[in-house]
């Protein structure tokens, strides 16, 4: 495991301490979790952009045409 020293504005540090306490985790765990959430979001965005470049409208419409034409369930109606 690595150690990392970061400088935070007091307001962010204080807010992180409050939220970590509320979540019953250490501030280190809280910040590590926040960082991995950000990394995951950026990785997901990159993946979706790459995946979107491979998209094919024809393949999408072909797949859509294979779905049965049925009325939605009552709980799915608008």
mmCIF file of the N, C-alpha and C atoms, coordinates in Angstrom:
data_MODEL
# 
_entry.id   MODEL 
# 
loop_
_atom_site.group_PDB 
_atom_site.id 
_atom_site.type_symbol 
_atom_site.label_atom_id 
_atom_site.label_alt_id 
_atom_site.label_comp_id 
_atom_site.label_asym_id 
_atom_site.label_entity_id 
_atom_site.label_seq_id 
_atom_site.pdbx_PDB_ins_code 
_atom_site.Cartn_x 
_atom_site.Cartn_y 
_atom_site.Cartn_z 
_atom_site.occupancy 
_atom_site.B_iso_or_equiv 
_atom_site.pdbx_formal_charge 
_atom_site.auth_seq_id 
_atom_site.auth_comp_id 
_atom_site.auth_asym_id 
_atom_site.auth_atom_id 
_atom_site.pdbx_PDB_model_num 
ATOM 1   N N  . UNK A 1 1  ? 0.844   -1.169 0.000   1.00 0.00 ? 1  UNK A N  1 
ATOM 2   C CA . UNK A 1 1  ? 0.000   0.000  0.000   1.00 0.00 ? 1  UNK A CA 1 
ATOM 3   C C  . UNK A 1 1  ? 0.889   1.230  0.000   1.00 0.00 ? 1  UNK A C  1 
ATOM 4   N N  . UNK A 1 2  ? 0.448   2.275  -0.659  1.00 0.00 ? 2  UNK A N  1 
ATOM 5   C CA . UNK A 1 2  ? 1.220   3.509  -0.768  1.00 0.00 ? 2  UNK A CA 1 
ATOM 6   C C  . UNK A 1 2  ? 0.633   4.584  0.135   1.00 0.00 ? 2  UNK A C  1 
ATOM 7   N N  . UNK A 1 3  ? 1.495   5.491  0.534   1.00 0.00 ? 3  UNK A N  1 
ATOM 8   C CA . UNK A 1 3  ? 1.056   6.661  1.289   1.00 0.00 ? 3  UNK A CA 1 
ATOM 9   C C  . UNK A 1 3  ? 1.065   7.850  0.347   1.00 0.00 ? 3  UNK A C  1 
ATOM 10  N N  . UNK A 1 4  ? 0.082   8.713  0.511   1.00 0.00 ? 4  UNK A N  1 
ATOM 11  C CA . UNK A 1 4  ? -0.041  9.883  -0.350  1.00 0.00 ? 4  UNK A CA 1 
ATOM 12  C C  . UNK A 1 4  ? -0.395  11.077 0.522   1.00 0.00 ? 4  UNK A C  1 
ATOM 13  N N  . UNK A 1 5  ? 0.347   12.129 0.353   1.00 0.00 ? 5  UNK A N  1 
ATOM 14  C CA . UNK A 1 5  ? 0.077   13.353 1.097   1.00 0.00 ? 5  UNK A CA 1 
ATOM 15  C C  . UNK A 1 5  ? -0.576  14.345 0.139   1.00 0.00 ? 5  UNK A C  1 
ATOM 16  N N  . UNK A 1 6  ? -1.749  14.842 0.516   1.00 0.00 ? 6  UNK A N  1 
ATOM 17  C CA . UNK A 1 6  ? -2.433  15.807 -0.347  1.00 0.00 ? 6  UNK A CA 1 
ATOM 18  C C  . UNK A 1 6  ? -2.811  17.045 0.468   1.00 0.00 ? 6  UNK A C  1 
ATOM 19  N N  . UNK A 1 7  ? -2.895  18.142 -0.217  1.00 0.00 ? 7  UNK A N  1 
ATOM 20  C CA . UNK A 1 7  ? -3.325  19.379 0.416   1.00 0.00 ? 7  UNK A CA 1 
ATOM 21  C C  . UNK A 1 7  ? -4.784  19.624 0.028   1.00 0.00 ? 7  UNK A C  1 
ATOM 22  N N  . UNK A 1 8  ? -5.598  19.849 1.049   1.00 0.00 ? 8  UNK A N  1 
ATOM 23  C CA . UNK A 1 8  ? -7.009  20.113 0.827   1.00 0.00 ? 8  UNK A CA 1 
ATOM 24  C C  . UNK A 1 8  ? -7.389  21.430 1.483   1.00 0.00 ? 8  UNK A C  1 
ATOM 25  N N  . UNK A 1 9  ? -8.289  22.162 0.878   1.00 0.00 ? 9  UNK A N  1 
ATOM 26  C CA . UNK A 1 9  ? -8.831  23.318 1.588   1.00 0.00 ? 9  UNK A CA 1 
ATOM 27  C C  . UNK A 1 9  ? -9.503  22.835 2.876   1.00 0.00 ? 9  UNK A C  1 
ATOM 28  N N  . UNK A 1 10 ? -9.446  23.654 3.908   1.00 0.00 ? 10 UNK A N  1 
ATOM 29  C CA . UNK A 1 10 ? -10.030 23.266 5.197   1.00 0.00 ? 10 UNK A CA 1 
ATOM 30  C C  . UNK A 1 10 ? -11.494 22.860 5.059   1.00 0.00 ? 10 UNK A C  1 
ATOM 31  N N  . UNK A 1 11 ? -12.234 23.566 4.219   1.00 0.00 ? 11 UNK A N  1 
ATOM 32  C CA . UNK A 1 11 ? -13.660 23.261 4.074   1.00 0.00 ? 11 UNK A CA 1 
ATOM 33  C C  . UNK A 1 11 ? -13.884 21.843 3.540   1.00 0.00 ? 11 UNK A C  1 
ATOM 34  N N  . UNK A 1 12 ? -13.065 21.415 2.590   1.00 0.00 ? 12 UNK A N  1 
ATOM 35  C CA . UNK A 1 12 ? -13.207 20.061 2.038   1.00 0.00 ? 12 UNK A CA 1 
ATOM 36  C C  . UNK A 1 12 ? -12.760 19.030 3.063   1.00 0.00 ? 12 UNK A C  1 
ATOM 37  N N  . UNK A 1 13 ? -11.663 19.304 3.745   1.00 0.00 ? 13 UNK A N  1 
ATOM 38  C CA . UNK A 1 13 ? -11.164 18.386 4.770   1.00 0.00 ? 13 UNK A CA 1 
ATOM 39  C C  . UNK A 1 13 ? -12.220 18.197 5.866   1.00 0.00 ? 13 UNK A C  1 
ATOM 40  N N  . UNK A 1 14 ? -12.790 19.302 6.342   1.00 0.00 ? 14 UNK A N  1 
ATOM 41  C CA . UNK A 1 14 ? -13.805 19.218 7.396   1.00 0.00 ? 14 UNK A CA 1 
ATOM 42  C C  . UNK A 1 14 ? -15.037 18.463 6.927   1.00 0.00 ? 14 UNK A C  1 
ATOM 43  N N  . UNK A 1 15 ? -15.464 18.715 5.697   1.00 0.00 ? 15 UNK A N  1 
ATOM 44  C CA . UNK A 1 15 ? -16.638 18.010 5.158   1.00 0.00 ? 15 UNK A CA 1 
ATOM 45  C C  . UNK A 1 15 ? -16.359 16.518 5.029   1.00 0.00 ? 15 UNK A C  1 
ATOM 46  N N  . UNK A 1 16 ? -15.161 16.168 4.568   1.00 0.00 ? 16 UNK A N  1 
ATOM 47  C CA . UNK A 1 16 ? -14.782 14.752 4.443   1.00 0.00 ? 16 UNK A CA 1 
ATOM 48  C C  . UNK A 1 16 ? -14.774 14.082 5.809   1.00 0.00 ? 16 UNK A C  1 
ATOM 49  N N  . UNK A 1 17 ? -14.276 14.767 6.823   1.00 0.00 ? 17 UNK A N  1 
ATOM 50  C CA . UNK A 1 17 ? -14.265 14.195 8.179   1.00 0.00 ? 17 UNK A CA 1 
ATOM 51  C C  . UNK A 1 17 ? -15.690 13.929 8.669   1.00 0.00 ? 17 UNK A C  1 
ATOM 52  N N  . UNK A 1 18 ? -16.570 14.883 8.446   1.00 0.00 ? 18 UNK A N  1 
ATOM 53  C CA . UNK A 1 18 ? -17.960 14.725 8.879   1.00 0.00 ? 18 UNK A CA 1 
ATOM 54  C C  . UNK A 1 18 ? -18.615 13.545 8.160   1.00 0.00 ? 18 UNK A C  1 
ATOM 55  N N  . UNK A 1 19 ? -18.424 13.473 6.852   1.00 0.00 ? 19 UNK A N  1 
ATOM 56  C CA . UNK A 1 19 ? -19.045 12.393 6.080   1.00 0.00 ? 19 UNK A CA 1 
ATOM 57  C C  . UNK A 1 19 ? -18.444 11.032 6.418   1.00 0.00 ? 19 UNK A C  1 
ATOM 58  N N  . UNK A 1 20 ? -17.139 10.981 6.628   1.00 0.00 ? 20 UNK A N  1 
ATOM 59  C CA . UNK A 1 20 ? -16.507 9.716  7.009   1.00 0.00 ? 20 UNK A CA 1 
ATOM 60  C C  . UNK A 1 20 ? -17.065 9.220  8.337   1.00 0.00 ? 20 UNK A C  1 
ATOM 61  N N  . UNK A 1 21 ? -17.229 10.136 9.278   1.00 0.00 ? 21 UNK A N  1 
ATOM 62  C CA . UNK A 1 21 ? -17.790 9.753  10.579  1.00 0.00 ? 21 UNK A CA 1 
ATOM 63  C C  . UNK A 1 21 ? -19.215 9.235  10.412  1.00 0.00 ? 21 UNK A C  1 
ATOM 64  N N  . UNK A 1 22 ? -19.992 9.929  9.583   1.00 0.00 ? 22 UNK A N  1 
ATOM 65  C CA . UNK A 1 22 ? -21.375 9.515  9.327   1.00 0.00 ? 22 UNK A CA 1 
ATOM 66  C C  . UNK A 1 22 ? -21.430 8.117  8.708   1.00 0.00 ? 22 UNK A C  1 
ATOM 67  N N  . UNK A 1 23 ? -20.458 7.809  7.855   1.00 0.00 ? 23 UNK A N  1 
ATOM 68  C CA . UNK A 1 23 ? -20.404 6.499  7.190   1.00 0.00 ? 23 UNK A CA 1 
ATOM 69  C C  . UNK A 1 23 ? -19.711 5.432  8.047   1.00 0.00 ? 23 UNK A C  1 
ATOM 70  N N  . UNK A 1 24 ? -19.215 5.840  9.216   1.00 0.00 ? 24 UNK A N  1 
ATOM 71  C CA . UNK A 1 24 ? -18.521 4.918  10.141  1.00 0.00 ? 24 UNK A CA 1 
ATOM 72  C C  . UNK A 1 24 ? -17.268 4.308  9.520   1.00 0.00 ? 24 UNK A C  1 
ATOM 73  N N  . UNK A 1 25 ? -16.515 5.148  8.816   1.00 0.00 ? 25 UNK A N  1 
ATOM 74  C CA . UNK A 1 25 ? -15.240 4.713  8.235   1.00 0.00 ? 25 UNK A CA 1 
ATOM 75  C C  . UNK A 1 25 ? -14.189 5.766  8.559   1.00 0.00 ? 25 UNK A C  1 
ATOM 76  N N  . UNK A 1 26 ? -12.939 5.388  8.409   1.00 0.00 ? 26 UNK A N  1 
ATOM 77  C CA . UNK A 1 26 ? -11.866 6.355  8.610   1.00 0.00 ? 26 UNK A CA 1 
ATOM 78  C C  . UNK A 1 26 ? -11.864 7.347  7.453   1.00 0.00 ? 26 UNK A C  1 
ATOM 79  N N  . UNK A 1 27 ? -11.252 8.482  7.683   1.00 0.00 ? 27 UNK A N  1 
ATOM 80  C CA . UNK A 1 27 ? -11.154 9.464  6.602   1.00 0.00 ? 27 UNK A CA 1 
ATOM 81  C C  . UNK A 1 27 ? -10.334 8.888  5.449   1.00 0.00 ? 27 UNK A C  1 
ATOM 82  N N  . UNK A 1 28 ? -9.335  8.061  5.766   1.00 0.00 ? 28 UNK A N  1 
ATOM 83  C CA . UNK A 1 28 ? -8.554  7.418  4.696   1.00 0.00 ? 28 UNK A CA 1 
ATOM 84  C C  . UNK A 1 28 ? -9.436  6.512  3.847   1.00 0.00 ? 28 UNK A C  1 
ATOM 85  N N  . UNK A 1 29 ? -10.262 5.705  4.501   1.00 0.00 ? 29 UNK A N  1 
ATOM 86  C CA . UNK A 1 29 ? -11.166 4.825  3.756   1.00 0.00 ? 29 UNK A CA 1 
ATOM 87  C C  . UNK A 1 29 ? -12.148 5.646  2.925   1.00 0.00 ? 29 UNK A C  1 
ATOM 88  N N  . UNK A 1 30 ? -12.654 6.717  3.514   1.00 0.00 ? 30 UNK A N  1 
ATOM 89  C CA . UNK A 1 30 ? -13.620 7.555  2.811   1.00 0.00 ? 30 UNK A CA 1 
ATOM 90  C C  . UNK A 1 30 ? -13.003 8.169  1.567   1.00 0.00 ? 30 UNK A C  1 
ATOM 91  N N  . UNK A 1 31 ? -11.807 8.729  1.700   1.00 0.00 ? 31 UNK A N  1 
ATOM 92  C CA . UNK A 1 31 ? -11.151 9.365  0.556   1.00 0.00 ? 31 UNK A CA 1 
ATOM 93  C C  . UNK A 1 31 ? -10.737 8.338  -0.494  1.00 0.00 ? 31 UNK A C  1 
ATOM 94  N N  . UNK A 1 32 ? -10.280 7.165  -0.057  1.00 0.00 ? 32 UNK A N  1 
ATOM 95  C CA . UNK A 1 32 ? -9.934  6.116  -1.021  1.00 0.00 ? 32 UNK A CA 1 
ATOM 96  C C  . UNK A 1 32 ? -11.169 5.682  -1.802  1.00 0.00 ? 32 UNK A C  1 
ATOM 97  N N  . UNK A 1 33 ? -12.290 5.565  -1.108  1.00 0.00 ? 33 UNK A N  1 
ATOM 98  C CA . UNK A 1 33 ? -13.541 5.192  -1.769  1.00 0.00 ? 33 UNK A CA 1 
ATOM 99  C C  . UNK A 1 33 ? -13.979 6.265  -2.760  1.00 0.00 ? 33 UNK A C  1 
ATOM 100 N N  . UNK A 1 34 ? -13.865 7.531  -2.357  1.00 0.00 ? 34 UNK A N  1 
ATOM 101 C CA . UNK A 1 34 ? -14.236 8.626  -3.253  1.00 0.00 ? 34 UNK A CA 1 
ATOM 102 C C  . UNK A 1 34 ? -13.350 8.632  -4.488  1.00 0.00 ? 34 UNK A C  1 
ATOM 103 N N  . UNK A 1 35 ? -12.070 8.372  -4.296  1.00 0.00 ? 35 UNK A N  1 
ATOM 104 C CA . UNK A 1 35 ? -11.135 8.355  -5.424  1.00 0.00 ? 35 UNK A CA 1 
ATOM 105 C C  . UNK A 1 35 ? -11.452 7.216  -6.385  1.00 0.00 ? 35 UNK A C  1 
ATOM 106 N N  . UNK A 1 36 ? -11.737 6.034  -5.857  1.00 0.00 ? 36 UNK A N  1 
ATOM 107 C CA . UNK A 1 36 ? -12.028 4.905  -6.755  1.00 0.00 ? 36 UNK A CA 1 
ATOM 108 C C  . UNK A 1 36 ? -13.356 5.124  -7.481  1.00 0.00 ? 36 UNK A C  1 
ATOM 109 N N  . UNK A 1 37 ? -14.310 5.799  -6.848  1.00 0.00 ? 37 UNK A N  1 
ATOM 110 C CA . UNK A 1 37 ? -15.553 6.134  -7.551  1.00 0.00 ? 37 UNK A CA 1 
ATOM 111 C C  . UNK A 1 37 ? -15.277 7.054  -8.735  1.00 0.00 ? 37 UNK A C  1 
ATOM 112 N N  . UNK A 1 38 ? -14.412 8.034  -8.540  1.00 0.00 ? 38 UNK A N  1 
ATOM 113 C CA . UNK A 1 38 ? -14.059 8.955  -9.625  1.00 0.00 ? 38 UNK A CA 1 
ATOM 114 C C  . UNK A 1 38 ? -13.319 8.214  -10.741 1.00 0.00 ? 38 UNK A C  1 
ATOM 115 N N  . UNK A 1 39 ? -12.366 7.378  -10.358 1.00 0.00 ? 39 UNK A N  1 
ATOM 116 C CA . UNK A 1 39 ? -11.628 6.591  -11.353 1.00 0.00 ? 39 UNK A CA 1 
ATOM 117 C C  . UNK A 1 39 ? -12.579 5.711  -12.146 1.00 0.00 ? 39 UNK A C  1 
ATOM 118 N N  . UNK A 1 40 ? -13.504 5.065  -11.449 1.00 0.00 ? 40 UNK A N  1 
ATOM 119 C CA . UNK A 1 40 ? -14.477 4.200  -12.109 1.00 0.00 ? 40 UNK A CA 1 
ATOM 120 C C  . UNK A 1 40 ? -15.350 4.988  -13.087 1.00 0.00 ? 40 UNK A C  1 
ATOM 121 N N  . UNK A 1 41 ? -15.783 6.175  -12.677 1.00 0.00 ? 41 UNK A N  1 
ATOM 122 C CA . UNK A 1 41 ? -16.618 7.005  -13.555 1.00 0.00 ? 41 UNK A CA 1 
ATOM 123 C C  . UNK A 1 41 ? -15.851 7.399  -14.819 1.00 0.00 ? 41 UNK A C  1 
ATOM 124 N N  . UNK A 1 42 ? -14.593 7.795  -14.661 1.00 0.00 ? 42 UNK A N  1 
ATOM 125 C CA . UNK A 1 42 ? -13.794 8.183  -15.819 1.00 0.00 ? 42 UNK A CA 1 
ATOM 126 C C  . UNK A 1 42 ? -13.512 6.990  -16.730 1.00 0.00 ? 42 UNK A C  1 
ATOM 127 N N  . UNK A 1 43 ? -13.211 5.830  -16.127 1.00 0.00 ? 43 UNK A N  1 
ATOM 128 C CA . UNK A 1 43 ? -12.983 4.621  -16.925 1.00 0.00 ? 43 UNK A CA 1 
ATOM 129 C C  . UNK A 1 43 ? -14.250 4.215  -17.680 1.00 0.00 ? 43 UNK A C  1 
ATOM 130 N N  . UNK A 1 44 ? -15.403 4.339  -17.023 1.00 0.00 ? 44 UNK A N  1 
ATOM 131 C CA . UNK A 1 44 ? -16.670 3.990  -17.662 1.00 0.00 ? 44 UNK A CA 1 
ATOM 132 C C  . UNK A 1 44 ? -16.959 4.926  -18.827 1.00 0.00 ? 44 UNK A C  1 
ATOM 133 N N  . UNK A 1 45 ? -16.721 6.216  -18.616 1.00 0.00 ? 45 UNK A N  1 
ATOM 134 C CA . UNK A 1 45 ? -16.927 7.181  -19.695 1.00 0.00 ? 45 UNK A CA 1 
ATOM 135 C C  . UNK A 1 45 ? -16.044 6.845  -20.893 1.00 0.00 ? 45 UNK A C  1 
ATOM 136 N N  . UNK A 1 46 ? -14.787 6.523  -20.635 1.00 0.00 ? 46 UNK A N  1 
ATOM 137 C CA . UNK A 1 46 ? -13.861 6.161  -21.711 1.00 0.00 ? 46 UNK A CA 1 
ATOM 138 C C  . UNK A 1 46 ? -14.351 4.904  -22.440 1.00 0.00 ? 46 UNK A C  1 
ATOM 139 N N  . UNK A 1 47 ? -14.782 3.896  -21.682 1.00 0.00 ? 47 UNK A N  1 
ATOM 140 C CA . UNK A 1 47 ? -15.276 2.657  -22.277 1.00 0.00 ? 47 UNK A CA 1 
ATOM 141 C C  . UNK A 1 47 ? -16.496 2.931  -23.163 1.00 0.00 ? 47 UNK A C  1 
ATOM 142 N N  . UNK A 1 48 ? -17.440 3.725  -22.647 1.00 0.00 ? 48 UNK A N  1 
ATOM 143 C CA . UNK A 1 48 ? -18.657 3.992  -23.418 1.00 0.00 ? 48 UNK A CA 1 
ATOM 144 C C  . UNK A 1 48 ? -18.363 4.775  -24.687 1.00 0.00 ? 48 UNK A C  1 
ATOM 145 N N  . UNK A 1 49 ? -17.426 5.711  -24.612 1.00 0.00 ? 49 UNK A N  1 
ATOM 146 C CA . UNK A 1 49 ? -17.045 6.444  -25.823 1.00 0.00 ? 49 UNK A CA 1 
ATOM 147 C C  . UNK A 1 49 ? -16.415 5.514  -26.857 1.00 0.00 ? 49 UNK A C  1 
ATOM 148 N N  . UNK A 1 50 ? -15.540 4.622  -26.394 1.00 0.00 ? 50 UNK A N  1 
ATOM 149 C CA . UNK A 1 50 ? -14.913 3.660  -27.308 1.00 0.00 ? 50 UNK A CA 1 
ATOM 150 C C  . UNK A 1 50 ? -15.956 2.711  -27.866 1.00 0.00 ? 50 UNK A C  1 
ATOM 151 N N  . UNK A 1 51 ? -16.857 2.233  -27.012 1.00 0.00 ? 51 UNK A N  1 
ATOM 152 C CA . UNK A 1 51 ? -17.890 1.295  -27.444 1.00 0.00 ? 51 UNK A CA 1 
ATOM 153 C C  . UNK A 1 51 ? -18.843 1.969  -28.430 1.00 0.00 ? 51 UNK A C  1 
ATOM 154 N N  . UNK A 1 52 ? -19.141 3.249  -28.183 1.00 0.00 ? 52 UNK A N  1 
ATOM 155 C CA . UNK A 1 52 ? -20.027 3.992  -29.070 1.00 0.00 ? 52 UNK A CA 1 
ATOM 156 C C  . UNK A 1 52 ? -19.460 4.133  -30.470 1.00 0.00 ? 52 UNK A C  1 
ATOM 157 N N  . UNK A 1 53 ? -18.145 4.204  -30.578 1.00 0.00 ? 53 UNK A N  1 
ATOM 158 C CA . UNK A 1 53 ? -17.512 4.320  -31.896 1.00 0.00 ? 53 UNK A CA 1 
ATOM 159 C C  . UNK A 1 53 ? -17.697 3.052  -32.718 1.00 0.00 ? 53 UNK A C  1 
ATOM 160 N N  . UNK A 1 54 ? -17.941 1.925  -32.037 1.00 0.00 ? 54 UNK A N  1 
ATOM 161 C CA . UNK A 1 54 ? -18.146 0.657  -32.749 1.00 0.00 ? 54 UNK A CA 1 
ATOM 162 C C  . UNK A 1 54 ? -19.618 0.414  -33.055 1.00 0.00 ? 54 UNK A C  1 
ATOM 163 N N  . UNK A 1 55 ? -20.468 1.322  -32.622 1.00 0.00 ? 55 UNK A N  1 
ATOM 164 C CA . UNK A 1 55 ? -21.913 1.117  -32.767 1.00 0.00 ? 55 UNK A CA 1 
ATOM 165 C C  . UNK A 1 55 ? -22.319 1.108  -34.236 1.00 0.00 ? 55 UNK A C  1 
ATOM 166 N N  . UNK A 1 56 ? -23.400 0.404  -34.485 1.00 0.00 ? 56 UNK A N  1 
ATOM 167 C CA . UNK A 1 56 ? -23.942 0.321  -35.831 1.00 0.00 ? 56 UNK A CA 1 
ATOM 168 C C  . UNK A 1 56 ? -25.454 0.512  -35.756 1.00 0.00 ? 56 UNK A C  1 
ATOM 169 N N  . UNK A 1 57 ? -25.951 1.535  -36.419 1.00 0.00 ? 57 UNK A N  1 
ATOM 170 C CA . UNK A 1 57 ? -27.393 1.775  -36.420 1.00 0.00 ? 57 UNK A CA 1 
ATOM 171 C C  . UNK A 1 57 ? -28.133 0.599  -37.033 1.00 0.00 ? 57 UNK A C  1 
ATOM 172 N N  . UNK A 1 58 ? -27.570 0.014  -38.077 1.00 0.00 ? 58 UNK A N  1 
ATOM 173 C CA . UNK A 1 58 ? -28.216 -1.133 -38.726 1.00 0.00 ? 58 UNK A CA 1 
ATOM 174 C C  . UNK A 1 58 ? -28.335 -2.314 -37.762 1.00 0.00 ? 58 UNK A C  1 
ATOM 175 N N  . UNK A 1 59 ? -27.250 -2.621 -37.027 1.00 0.00 ? 59 UNK A N  1 
ATOM 176 C CA . UNK A 1 59 ? -27.301 -3.729 -36.069 1.00 0.00 ? 59 UNK A CA 1 
ATOM 177 C C  . UNK A 1 59 ? -28.302 -3.441 -34.949 1.00 0.00 ? 59 UNK A C  1 
ATOM 178 N N  . UNK A 1 60 ? -28.361 -2.179 -34.517 1.00 0.00 ? 60 UNK A N  1 
ATOM 179 C CA . UNK A 1 60 ? -29.322 -1.805 -33.487 1.00 0.00 ? 60 UNK A CA 1 
ATOM 180 C C  . UNK A 1 60 ? -30.747 -2.023 -33.974 1.00 0.00 ? 60 UNK A C  1 
ATOM 181 N N  . UNK A 1 61 ? -31.040 -1.534 -35.171 1.00 0.00 ? 61 UNK A N  1 
ATOM 182 C CA . UNK A 1 61 ? -32.392 -1.691 -35.715 1.00 0.00 ? 61 UNK A CA 1 
ATOM 183 C C  . UNK A 1 61 ? -32.728 -3.150 -35.972 1.00 0.00 ? 61 UNK A C  1 
ATOM 184 N N  . UNK A 1 62 ? -31.740 -3.942 -36.441 1.00 0.00 ? 62 UNK A N  1 
ATOM 185 C CA . UNK A 1 62 ? -31.962 -5.380 -36.634 1.00 0.00 ? 62 UNK A CA 1 
ATOM 186 C C  . UNK A 1 62 ? -32.331 -6.046 -35.310 1.00 0.00 ? 62 UNK A C  1 
ATOM 187 N N  . UNK A 1 63 ? -31.609 -5.715 -34.242 1.00 0.00 ? 63 UNK A N  1 
ATOM 188 C CA . UNK A 1 63 ? -31.899 -6.294 -32.931 1.00 0.00 ? 63 UNK A CA 1 
ATOM 189 C C  . UNK A 1 63 ? -33.266 -5.831 -32.437 1.00 0.00 ? 63 UNK A C  1 
ATOM 190 N N  . UNK A 1 64 ? -33.577 -4.567 -32.640 1.00 0.00 ? 64 UNK A N  1 
ATOM 191 C CA . UNK A 1 64 ? -34.864 -4.028 -32.211 1.00 0.00 ? 64 UNK A CA 1 
ATOM 192 C C  . UNK A 1 64 ? -36.010 -4.718 -32.939 1.00 0.00 ? 64 UNK A C  1 
ATOM 193 N N  . UNK A 1 65 ? -35.814 -5.025 -34.202 1.00 0.00 ? 65 UNK A N  1 
ATOM 194 C CA . UNK A 1 65 ? -36.856 -5.699 -34.980 1.00 0.00 ? 65 UNK A CA 1 
ATOM 195 C C  . UNK A 1 65 ? -37.091 -7.133 -34.531 1.00 0.00 ? 65 UNK A C  1 
ATOM 196 N N  . UNK A 1 66 ? -36.156 -7.715 -33.811 1.00 0.00 ? 66 UNK A N  1 
ATOM 197 C CA . UNK A 1 66 ? -36.307 -9.090 -33.326 1.00 0.00 ? 66 UNK A CA 1 
ATOM 198 C C  . UNK A 1 66 ? -37.104 -9.156 -32.028 1.00 0.00 ? 66 UNK A C  1 
ATOM 199 N N  . UNK A 1 67 ? -37.350 -8.024 -31.409 1.00 0.00 ? 67 UNK A N  1 
ATOM 200 C CA . UNK A 1 67 ? -38.088 -8.044 -30.140 1.00 0.00 ? 67 UNK A CA 1 
ATOM 201 C C  . UNK A 1 67 ? -39.572 -8.173 -30.420 1.00 0.00 ? 67 UNK A C  1 
ATOM 202 N N  . UNK A 1 68 ? -40.275 -8.910 -29.571 1.00 0.00 ? 68 UNK A N  1 
ATOM 203 C CA . UNK A 1 68 ? -41.708 -9.083 -29.809 1.00 0.00 ? 68 UNK A CA 1 
ATOM 204 C C  . UNK A 1 68 ? -42.466 -7.773 -29.589 1.00 0.00 ? 68 UNK A C  1 
ATOM 205 N N  . UNK A 1 69 ? -43.516 -7.591 -30.334 1.00 0.00 ? 69 UNK A N  1 
ATOM 206 C CA . UNK A 1 69 ? -44.343 -6.401 -30.209 1.00 0.00 ? 69 UNK A CA 1 
ATOM 207 C C  . UNK A 1 69 ? -45.477 -6.722 -29.244 1.00 0.00 ? 69 UNK A C  1 
ATOM 208 N N  . UNK A 1 70 ? -45.263 -6.401 -27.970 1.00 0.00 ? 70 UNK A N  1 
ATOM 209 C CA . UNK A 1 70 ? -46.286 -6.684 -26.945 1.00 0.00 ? 70 UNK A CA 1 
ATOM 210 C C  . UNK A 1 70 ? -46.506 -5.410 -26.132 1.00 0.00 ? 70 UNK A C  1 
ATOM 211 N N  . UNK A 1 71 ? -47.658 -5.333 -25.529 1.00 0.00 ? 71 UNK A N  1 
ATOM 212 C CA . UNK A 1 71 ? -47.987 -4.206 -24.660 1.00 0.00 ? 71 UNK A CA 1 
ATOM 213 C C  . UNK A 1 71 ? -47.126 -4.270 -23.410 1.00 0.00 ? 71 UNK A C  1 
ATOM 214 N N  . UNK A 1 72 ? -46.695 -3.128 -22.879 1.00 0.00 ? 72 UNK A N  1 
ATOM 215 C CA . UNK A 1 72 ? -45.907 -3.139 -21.654 1.00 0.00 ? 72 UNK A CA 1 
ATOM 216 C C  . UNK A 1 72 ? -46.749 -3.594 -20.455 1.00 0.00 ? 72 UNK A C  1 
ATOM 217 N N  . UNK A 1 73 ? -46.063 -4.104 -19.445 1.00 0.00 ? 73 UNK A N  1 
ATOM 218 C CA . UNK A 1 73 ? -46.760 -4.448 -18.215 1.00 0.00 ? 73 UNK A CA 1 
ATOM 219 C C  . UNK A 1 73 ? -47.378 -3.199 -17.608 1.00 0.00 ? 73 UNK A C  1 
ATOM 220 N N  . UNK A 1 74 ? -48.389 -3.368 -16.806 1.00 0.00 ? 74 UNK A N  1 
ATOM 221 C CA . UNK A 1 74 ? -49.087 -2.220 -16.217 1.00 0.00 ? 74 UNK A CA 1 
ATOM 222 C C  . UNK A 1 74 ? -48.119 -1.291 -15.471 1.00 0.00 ? 74 UNK A C  1 
ATOM 223 N N  . UNK A 1 75 ? -47.197 -1.862 -14.707 1.00 0.00 ? 75 UNK A N  1 
ATOM 224 C CA . UNK A 1 75 ? -46.272 -1.036 -13.913 1.00 0.00 ? 75 UNK A CA 1 
ATOM 225 C C  . UNK A 1 75 ? -45.218 -0.328 -14.784 1.00 0.00 ? 75 UNK A C  1 
ATOM 226 N N  . UNK A 1 76 ? -45.111 -0.715 -16.054 1.00 0.00 ? 76 UNK A N  1 
ATOM 227 C CA . UNK A 1 76 ? -44.165 -0.068 -16.959 1.00 0.00 ? 76 UNK A CA 1 
ATOM 228 C C  . UNK A 1 76 ? -44.811 0.993  -17.842 1.00 0.00 ? 76 UNK A C  1 
ATOM 229 N N  . UNK A 1 77 ? -46.108 1.133  -17.735 1.00 0.00 ? 77 UNK A N  1 
ATOM 230 C CA . UNK A 1 77 ? -46.812 2.113  -18.572 1.00 0.00 ? 77 UNK A CA 1 
ATOM 231 C C  . UNK A 1 77 ? -46.547 3.532  -18.063 1.00 0.00 ? 77 UNK A C  1 
ATOM 232 N N  . UNK A 1 78 ? -46.513 4.454  -18.994 1.00 0.00 ? 78 UNK A N  1 
ATOM 233 C CA . UNK A 1 78 ? -46.358 5.874  -18.628 1.00 0.00 ? 78 UNK A CA 1 
ATOM 234 C C  . UNK A 1 78 ? -47.699 6.496  -18.326 1.00 0.00 ? 78 UNK A C  1 
# 
